[in-house]
């Protein structure tokens, strides 16, 4: 093994070990370091999910109307889902 390869490997390994040790022994959490805060509350997420479902059902019903099929309600879809 030549000298360059040995020195390069030792440097890369040293940096890797240093980063791991800094993470293990750090007093702050990753969320504090990144200053991460949720952009929306859980209530807003749930509301967005309900809106998404309503939009998907409406889009599916629009396709069904174009094909001449009867529309489906959210209850129909939920009952079909529970049966399977």
C-alpha positions in Angstrom: 0.0 0.0 0.0 1.5 3.4 -1.0 1.8 6.3 1.4 -0.9 8.4 -0.3 -3.6 5.7 0.1 -2.7 5.1 3.7 -2.7 8.8 4.6 -6.0 9.4 2.7 -7.7 6.5 4.4 -6.6 7.6 7.8 -7.8 11.1 7.2 -11.2 10.0 5.9 -11.6 7.5 8.8 -10.6 10.2 11.3 -13.2 12.7 10.0 -15.9 10.0 10.0 -15.1 8.9 13.6 -15.0 12.6 14.7 -18.4 13.3 13.2 -19.9 10.2 14.8 -18.4 11.1 18.2 -19.6 14.7 18.0 -23.1 13.3 17.3 -23.0 10.8 20.2 -21.7 13.2 22.8 -23.6 16.3 21.8 -25.8 17.8 24.5 -28.2 19.3 21.9 -30.7 17.3 19.9 -30.7 17.3 16.1 -33.9 19.4 16.1 -32.2 22.1 18.2 -29.2 22.2 15.9 -31.4 22.4 12.8 -33.8 24.8 14.5 -36.7 22.6 13.1 -40.2 23.6 13.8 -43.3 22.0 12.2 -44.8 24.1 9.5 -48.4 23.1 10.3 -50.2 21.8 13.4 -51.7 18.3 13.6 -55.1 19.8 13.3 -54.2 21.6 10.0 -52.7 18.3 8.7 -55.9 16.4 9.5 -58.0 19.1 7.9 -55.8 19.0 4.8 -56.2 15.2 4.7 -60.0 15.4 4.8 -59.9 18.0 2.0 -57.7 15.8 -0.1 -60.0 12.8 0.3 -63.0 14.9 -0.7 -61.2 16.1 -3.8 -60.2 12.6 -4.7 -63.8 11.3 -4.4 -65.0 14.3 -6.5 -62.4 13.6 -9.2 -63.3 10.0 -9.3 -67.0 10.8 -9.6 -66.3 13.2 -12.4 -64.6 10.4 -14.3 -67.6 8.1 -13.5 -70.1 10.7 -14.8 -68.2 10.9 -18.1 -68.3 7.2 -18.4 -72.0 7.0 -17.6 -71.5 5.2 -14.3 -73.3 6.1 -11.1 -71.5 8.3 -8.6 -70.1 6.9 -5.4 -70.2 8.5 -2.0 -67.5 8.5 0.6 -69.6 6.0 2.7 -69.7 3.6 -0.3 -66.0 3.7 -0.7 -65.4 3.2 3.0 -67.8 0.3 3.2 -66.1 -1.3 0.2 -62.7 -0.8 1.7 -63.8 -2.4 5.0 -65.2 -5.5 3.3 -61.9 -6.2 1.5 
